Amino acid sequence: MPPTVWLLTSEDPASGSKAAHLRNLQLADGLKEFASARGANFRTSCVDGRLSDLRDARSTFDTLHELLTRTPLQVPSLPPSEILAGDLVWISEIALAAAWAPRVATKGAAVIVDQSSLDSILELRHGRQLQAWVRSRSERRAFGAASLITVGAEAYAVRARERMKPGIQVAVIPDAVALERYEGSRMPEAKQSLAPAVLAFPGRLNYAPNVRGLEWFLEEVLPRLRAALGDRVPEIRIIGRDPDLALISRAKAQGLNLISEPSAIVPAIRDSTVVFVPLRSGTATRIKILEAMASRKAIVSTGRALEGLGLAPGRDLLVADDPDGFTSSLLKLIRDSDLRATLAHHAFETVRDHRSWAVTRACVISAASTASETAWKARP
């Protein structure tokens, strides 16, 4: 019987939230090709029921309860019974891996644990000591049973190697975008250099960090733009689904163009020239930066939104964290169409060469090959 390559997820690769959905699709894409080339079967299995995502106070409490009581966190107590010795099992969520990786490893399967970012590092960096401790415990338990750990950036790989037991290998599989999906939201380069500036924020508009970032933009940056430009402030678009009601009211009061109708989102992004990302907490907007790069947009972002992306400020985009710097960066792009076109071109080259599925598919196949080598040799 040929071995099976498994992808165990907390969200169906065909659905789920944007970032997790794209990451799971990326993993499934590479694993299918790997399994086919090796004559193996490929299967996915999704947790039946809610799995805490460890990103709010409630889930932190739930995780702490799990650690203290040693009971699984709203996860079925056993992984799929069909997993056999010599199979390759890729688990794409830390909370799921903390419950299942030790059990899968005892079956004799090779285990890969994937986590795009090390949340314990992010929590510690922002002063949340208890959350960092809780998350690091889950990470250690998940990683301890793994043959290989995959993360989304080299910075996380370095930290993972520092804190994991000797002998565990760490590989980088960067978050990526499928370039062909963004053909409809690209503005041709010739038009990009001639078009007037249109500023746009794309993102889910009921996600608290996005809302807080936009509130900071409205309170701190927009008044400075108006002071500098007067009535020459360009159109500003807030683009995304499920807008927060308070945000709707504030956007209308400030004369911004709020676009939430699904059919209008892609055209609105396509016709924009500058994407701004005022993220000051959370991590979910990172995928939006990659999407903007694939769409050939000039970008102004906070440093927080770039964590783990490995981009080059000044070449791929402009970066500023204080209101004056953020305003100054936007003013440069509003006034200089050549700079907009240059940044957009470099951003597209970077995502094409380093953050496309064609590039990361090879990383997935390489990681799967490394982890499965010993297990498949020992398969009965």
Secondary structure per residue as TSV (DSSP state, phi and psi in degrees):
chain	resnum	aa	ss	phi	psi
A	1	M	-	360.0	129.1
A	2	P	-	-68.3	152.5
A	3	P	-	-67.9	165.1
A	4	T	E	-118.0	136.4
A	5	V	E	-99.1	119.7
A	6	W	E	-107.2	143.4
A	7	L	E	-120.4	109.0
A	8	L	E	-100.2	125.0
A	9	T	E	-134.0	162.1
A	10	S	S	-93.8	-5.7
A	11	E	S	-138.7	138.1
A	12	D	-	-58.1	129.0
A	13	P	T	-56.7	-19.6
A	14	A	T	-90.3	0.8
A	15	S	S	-152.2	-161.3
A	16	G	S	95.5	-177.6
A	17	S	-	-67.0	159.8
A	18	K	H	-56.6	-55.9
A	19	A	H	-65.2	-47.8
A	20	A	H	-65.2	-38.1
A	21	H	H	-60.0	-47.7
A	22	L	H	-67.5	-40.3
A	23	R	H	-63.1	-45.6
A	24	N	H	-65.2	-39.1
A	25	L	H	-61.3	-41.2
A	26	Q	H	-62.3	-45.4
A	27	L	H	-64.6	-45.6
A	28	A	H	-61.7	-38.7
A	29	D	H	-59.7	-48.3
A	30	G	H	-70.0	-38.6
A	31	L	H	-69.8	-35.0
A	32	K	H	-61.0	-45.0
A	33	E	H	-65.1	-41.6
A	34	F	H	-61.4	-47.5
A	35	A	H	-62.5	-42.5
A	36	S	H	-62.2	-42.3
A	37	A	H	-67.9	-27.6
A	38	R	H	-97.7	2.8
A	39	G	T	70.9	24.3
A	40	A	-	-101.1	164.4
A	41	N	E	-84.9	157.4
A	42	F	E	-128.0	130.4
A	43	R	E	-139.5	150.2
A	44	T	E	-117.6	151.3
A	45	S	E	-140.8	127.2
A	46	C	E	-110.1	137.2
A	47	V	-	-58.3	131.7
A	48	D	S	-90.8	98.6
A	49	G	S	127.4	167.6
A	50	R	-	-71.1	131.3
A	51	L	-	-114.3	124.0
A	52	S	-	-59.2	138.3
A	53	D	-	-96.9	5.8
A	54	L	S	61.4	28.7
A	55	R	-	-119.2	9.1
A	56	D	S	-142.0	175.6
A	57	A	H	-62.1	-39.0
A	58	R	H	-62.3	-46.9
A	59	S	H	-68.4	-31.8
A	60	T	H	-62.4	-43.0
A	61	F	H	-62.7	-44.0
A	62	D	H	-59.9	-41.8
A	63	T	H	-65.1	-43.1
A	64	L	H	-60.1	-41.9
A	65	H	H	-60.6	-42.0
A	66	E	H	-61.1	-44.0
A	67	L	H	-65.6	-38.1
A	68	L	H	-75.8	-34.8
A	69	T	H	-95.7	-11.5
A	70	R	T	59.4	35.1
A	71	T	-	-114.0	146.4
A	72	P	-	-59.8	147.7
A	73	L	S	-89.4	89.3
A	74	Q	S	48.2	38.0
A	75	V	S	-124.7	136.7
A	76	P	-	-49.4	139.1
A	77	S	S	-68.2	-20.4
A	78	L	S	-128.3	139.9
A	79	P	-	-72.5	173.5
A	80	P	-	-52.7	131.2
A	81	S	T	-68.0	-18.0
A	82	E	T	-74.5	-11.2
A	83	I	-	-65.9	131.3
A	84	L	-	-123.1	165.2
A	85	A	T	-57.3	136.1
A	86	G	T	91.1	-11.0
A	87	D	-	-70.5	160.2
A	88	L	E	-109.2	123.0
A	89	V	E	-120.7	115.3
A	90	W	E	-104.6	119.3
A	91	I	E	-111.0	125.9
A	92	S	-	-106.0	20.8
A	93	E	-	-149.9	132.0
A	94	I	H	-60.3	-46.9
A	95	A	H	-61.7	-38.6
A	96	L	H	-68.1	-42.9
A	97	A	H	-66.4	-35.4
A	98	A	H	-61.5	-33.7
A	99	A	H	-84.5	-35.5
A	100	W	H	-105.4	-30.7
A	101	A	H	-56.7	-45.0
A	102	P	H	-61.3	-37.6
A	103	R	H	-70.0	-40.1
A	104	V	H	-64.5	-41.5
A	105	A	H	-62.6	-36.2
A	106	T	H	-67.6	-18.7
A	107	K	T	-77.1	-10.5
A	108	G	T	91.5	11.9
A	109	A	-	-86.7	152.1
A	110	A	E	-81.6	135.0
A	111	V	E	-118.1	129.2
A	112	I	E	-115.2	130.2
A	113	V	E	-110.5	124.8
A	114	D	E	-109.2	131.5
A	115	Q	E	-144.8	113.4
A	116	S	S	-54.7	-44.9
A	117	S	S	-130.1	150.1
A	118	L	-	-84.8	102.6
A	119	D	H	-64.7	-29.8
A	120	S	H	-62.4	-36.4
A	121	I	H	-67.5	-43.5
A	122	L	H	-63.0	-41.2
A	123	E	H	-65.1	-44.2
A	124	L	H	-64.8	-39.2
A	125	R	H	-60.9	-29.6
A	126	H	T	-106.6	20.9
A	127	G	T	81.0	12.6
A	128	R	-	-98.7	86.4
A	129	Q	H	-66.5	-46.6
A	130	L	H	-63.3	-46.5
A	131	Q	H	-60.7	-38.8
A	132	A	H	-63.7	-41.7
A	133	W	H	-64.0	-45.5
A	134	V	H	-60.6	-46.6
A	135	R	H	-68.0	-36.9
A	136	S	H	-66.1	-33.2
A	137	R	H	-64.4	-44.1
A	138	S	H	-63.7	-41.0
A	139	E	H	-63.1	-44.8
A	140	R	H	-63.6	-40.7
A	141	R	H	-66.5	-40.5
A	142	A	H	-68.0	-46.1
A	143	F	H	-71.4	-27.2
A	144	G	H	-62.9	-25.4
A	145	A	T	-98.3	3.0
A	146	A	-	-91.1	146.5
A	147	S	S	-81.5	-27.9
A	148	L	E	-153.5	142.8
A	149	I	E	-115.7	135.1
A	150	T	E	-118.2	137.6
A	151	V	E	-131.4	171.2
A	152	G	S	-90.8	-5.9
A	153	A	S	-156.6	153.5
A	154	E	H	-62.5	-33.9
A	155	A	H	-60.7	-39.1
A	156	Y	H	-71.9	-33.5
A	157	A	H	-63.9	-42.0
A	158	V	H	-60.2	-46.2
A	159	R	H	-68.0	-36.9
A	160	A	H	-63.5	-41.5
A	161	R	H	-64.6	-32.6
A	162	E	H	-68.4	-34.9
A	163	R	H	-105.3	-9.2
A	164	M	S	-91.4	160.0
A	165	K	-	-66.4	151.3
A	166	P	T	-59.0	145.3
A	167	G	T	100.5	-19.8
A	168	I	-	-81.1	127.4
A	169	Q	E	-87.8	146.3
A	170	V	E	-125.1	130.2
A	171	A	E	-124.6	151.2
A	172	V	E	-101.0	125.5
A	173	I	-	-124.6	95.5
A	174	P	-	-66.8	146.0
A	175	D	-	-57.7	143.2
A	176	A	-	-144.4	169.9
A	177	V	B	-129.4	150.1
A	178	A	-	-85.7	106.9
A	179	L	G	-56.6	-36.1
A	180	E	G	-64.4	-20.6
A	181	R	G	-72.8	-15.8
A	182	Y	G	-109.4	11.2
A	183	E	G	-56.6	-39.8
A	184	G	G	-72.2	-14.7
A	185	S	G	-109.8	14.4
A	186	R	-	-93.9	140.3
A	187	M	-	-99.4	130.0
A	188	P	-	-53.2	145.3
A	189	E	H	-59.5	-36.9
A	190	A	H	-62.8	-41.6
A	191	K	H	-71.1	-33.8
A	192	Q	H	-58.0	-39.2
A	193	S	H	-76.6	-16.7
A	194	L	H	-105.2	-23.0
A	195	A	S	-70.2	145.7
A	196	P	-	-67.3	154.9
A	197	A	-	-66.0	133.1
A	198	V	-	-131.5	116.5
A	199	L	E	-86.8	141.7
A	200	A	E	-144.1	138.1
A	201	F	E	-111.1	115.3
A	202	P	E	-103.8	133.4
A	203	G	S	168.8	163.7
A	204	R	-	-66.9	126.2
A	205	L	T	-96.2	10.2
A	206	N	T	-117.2	11.4
A	207	Y	S	-90.1	121.3
A	208	A	H	-54.0	-46.1
A	209	P	H	-61.2	-35.4
A	210	N	H	-64.7	-43.8
A	211	V	H	-63.1	-44.3
A	212	R	H	-63.8	-39.1
A	213	G	H	-63.7	-41.3
A	214	L	H	-67.8	-36.5
A	215	E	H	-62.1	-41.5
A	216	W	H	-62.0	-42.4
A	217	F	I	-60.6	-45.5
A	218	L	I	-65.8	-37.3
A	219	E	I	-84.3	-35.0
A	220	E	I	-110.4	-35.1
A	221	V	I	-96.3	-47.4
A	222	L	H	-58.1	-43.6
A	223	P	H	-59.4	-35.7
A	224	R	H	-69.6	-39.0
A	225	L	H	-61.1	-43.9
A	226	R	H	-67.8	-34.2
A	227	A	H	-66.4	-34.6
A	228	A	H	-81.4	-32.6
A	229	L	H	-112.0	-14.7
A	230	G	G	61.7	-129.5
A	231	D	G	-83.6	7.9
A	232	R	G	-98.0	13.7
A	233	V	-	-62.7	128.0
A	234	P	-	-70.9	170.6
A	235	E	-	-60.6	136.7
A	236	I	E	-120.4	122.0
A	237	R	E	-110.2	133.3
A	238	I	E	-107.6	112.6
A	239	I	E	-119.1	122.6
A	240	G	-	164.2	165.3
A	241	R	S	-86.8	163.2
A	242	D	S	53.6	55.5
A	243	P	-	-66.4	140.2
A	244	D	-	-63.0	135.9
A	245	L	H	-60.7	-41.4
A	246	A	H	-65.0	-35.1
A	247	L	H	-67.1	-39.3
A	248	I	H	-56.2	-47.8
A	249	S	H	-62.7	-44.1
A	250	R	H	-68.5	-40.0
A	251	A	H	-63.0	-44.6
A	252	K	H	-63.9	-40.9
A	253	A	H	-63.8	-29.9
A	254	Q	T	-91.1	0.5
A	255	G	T	77.0	21.8
A	256	L	-	-85.2	157.5
A	257	N	E	-96.9	105.3
A	258	L	E	-92.3	121.8
A	259	I	E	-122.5	109.3
A	260	S	-	-125.8	-5.1
A	261	E	-	-70.4	121.6
A	262	P	H	-50.7	-41.2
A	263	S	H	-68.9	-18.5
A	264	A	H	-96.4	-8.2
A	265	I	H	-67.7	-50.8
A	266	V	H	-62.6	-47.6
A	267	P	H	-59.7	-36.1
A	268	A	H	-66.4	-38.3
A	269	I	H	-70.1	-42.0
A	270	R	H	-58.5	-40.6
A	271	D	T	-86.8	0.4
A	272	S	-	-86.6	159.9
A	273	T	-	-119.4	-24.8
A	274	V	E	-127.9	127.2
A	275	V	E	-104.7	130.4
A	276	F	E	-115.8	140.1
A	277	V	E	-129.5	91.4
A	278	P	-	-89.5	36.8
A	279	L	-	-65.8	130.4
A	280	R	-	-124.4	-3.3
A	281	S	S	-156.3	165.0
A	282	G	-	73.2	-178.0
A	283	T	S	-136.9	-7.1
A	284	A	T	-67.3	-20.9
A	285	T	T	-76.4	-7.2
A	286	R	H	-57.0	-39.8
A	287	I	H	-65.3	-30.1
A	288	K	H	-65.2	-32.9
A	289	I	H	-66.0	-44.3
A	290	L	H	-62.3	-39.7
A	291	E	H	-65.1	-39.9
A	292	A	H	-65.5	-38.1
A	293	M	H	-64.1	-43.0
A	294	A	H	-64.9	-25.0
A	295	S	T	-90.8	5.8
A	296	R	T	59.2	54.2
A	297	K	-	-110.1	144.2
A	298	A	E	-74.6	142.7
A	299	I	E	-130.8	138.9
A	300	V	E	-119.1	128.3
A	301	S	E	-140.5	157.3
A	302	T	-	-78.3	160.1
A	303	G	S	-64.7	-32.3
A	304	R	G	-59.5	-38.6
A	305	A	G	-69.5	-16.5
A	306	L	G	-95.2	-3.4
A	307	E	T	-53.5	124.2
A	308	G	T	86.4	-5.7
A	309	L	T	-86.7	-21.8
A	310	G	-	66.0	34.2
A	311	L	-	-88.9	163.5
A	312	A	-	-104.4	103.7
A	313	P	B	-59.0	137.8
A	314	G	T	91.7	-21.2
A	315	R	T	-112.5	-51.1
A	316	D	T	-85.6	-28.4
A	317	L	B	-170.5	173.7
A	318	L	E	-104.5	142.7
A	319	V	E	-128.6	133.8
A	320	A	-	-156.8	144.0
A	321	D	-	-113.7	-19.1
A	322	D	S	-102.0	157.7
A	323	P	H	-57.2	-41.6
A	324	D	H	-65.6	-43.7
A	325	G	H	-66.6	-40.2
A	326	F	H	-64.7	-43.0
A	327	T	H	-62.7	-45.3
A	328	S	H	-59.8	-40.6
A	329	S	H	-65.1	-42.4
A	330	L	H	-63.8	-40.1
A	331	L	H	-63.0	-38.8
A	332	K	H	-58.6	-43.6
A	333	L	H	-75.6	-32.1
A	334	I	H	-65.0	-39.6
A	335	R	H	-89.2	-17.7
A	336	D	-	-125.3	96.0
A	337	S	H	-67.8	-31.4
A	338	D	H	-66.0	-40.1
A	339	L	H	-64.1	-40.8
A	340	R	H	-57.3	-47.7
A	341	A	H	-65.9	-38.2
A	342	T	H	-66.0	-47.3
A	343	L	H	-61.7	-42.4
A	344	A	H	-62.8	-40.4
A	345	H	H	-65.1	-46.8
A	346	H	H	-65.1	-38.3
A	347	A	H	-61.6	-43.0
A	348	F	H	-65.1	-41.3
A	349	E	H	-59.9	-41.1
A	350	T	H	-65.5	-46.3
A	351	V	H	-69.5	-32.7
A	352	R	H	-66.7	-42.8
A	353	D	H	-84.6	-25.1
A	354	H	H	-127.9	-15.8
A	355	R	S	-130.3	23.8
A	356	S	B	-95.3	159.9
A	357	W	H	-62.1	-31.9
A	358	A	H	-60.0	-35.7
A	359	V	H	-76.7	-49.8
A	360	T	H	-75.1	-21.9
A	361	R	H	-58.0	-40.7
A	362	A	H	-63.9	-34.9
A	363	C	H	-66.2	-41.4
A	364	V	H	-62.6	-45.9
A	365	I	H	-63.6	-40.8
A	366	S	H	-63.9	-44.5
A	367	A	H	-63.8	-42.4
A	368	A	H	-63.6	-39.8
A	369	S	H	-64.2	-43.4
A	370	T	H	-62.2	-47.4
A	371	A	H	-70.7	-32.3
A	372	S	H	-86.2	-14.6
A	373	E	H	-56.2	-52.3
A	374	T	H	-69.6	-43.3
A	375	A	H	-63.3	-38.9
A	376	W	H	-74.2	-29.3
A	377	K	H	-66.4	-33.5
A	378	A	S	-87.9	-3.6
A	379	R	-	-65.3	134.0
A	380	P	-	-67.1	360.0
